[in-house]
Amino acid sequence: MFYVKQLEHEIVLEPQHFGPKLRATLVRLLKEQVEGLALATYGFVVNAIDVPEKEIQSGIIEYDTGNVVFTVKYTALLLRPFINEVLDAVVGQCNPLGFFAFCGPLRIFVSKHSMPEDMFHGFDAEQDAWISDDKEVVIAAGAGVRLKIKGRTVEQGNITAIATIKDNYLGLVDDGEAAAAAGAAGAAVDIL
């Protein structure tokens, strides 16, 4: 899921940025350009952890524009879903075909065919939730679920995954009411 890797990125810098704070400008631009970016082979760049001074190479001048291209090597914290990985996510939206959950920037879809048998016909449009036959399990927006990644796709700089909650020890882990109650209690304390 999370791992650290050494990566490389090119930054084009206009001459107006040259000066005593050149390194700080390069680090700031690097963070702006790469954090949140989805790289096809590595996953989401969560954070540029370290940019060593010696890893910022001398720039190459573009003669037609006057801009300088710097190659910067940096250490990044990456988020990449692996097949058969079990992780916890928060449900964002339910619909008759399944539900979408999020684990940070990763969007995960769980189809109704990947849910336990007692939930296959359990979509309730009024509550916008998936409910088990015995009414004990209610998966709605804000609920925490434990799921297993079955596949992933990379398209247009975005990584999405499909998952299942059909195996043992998967499914609802938090109905979201505890977080809502804590938020309401915090709001009540703020008012007092």
PyMOL commands that set and color helices and strands:
alter all, ss='L'
color gray80, all
select helices_A, chain A and resi 15-17+22-34+53-55+112-114+117-119+177-191
alter helices_A, ss='H'
color red, helices_A
select strands_A, chain A and resi 2-13+38-39+43-50+60-61+68-79+86-95+98-103+106-111+123-124+129-131+138-140+144-155+158-164+171-174
alter strands_A, ss='S'
color yellow, strands_A
deselect
rebuild
show_as cartoon
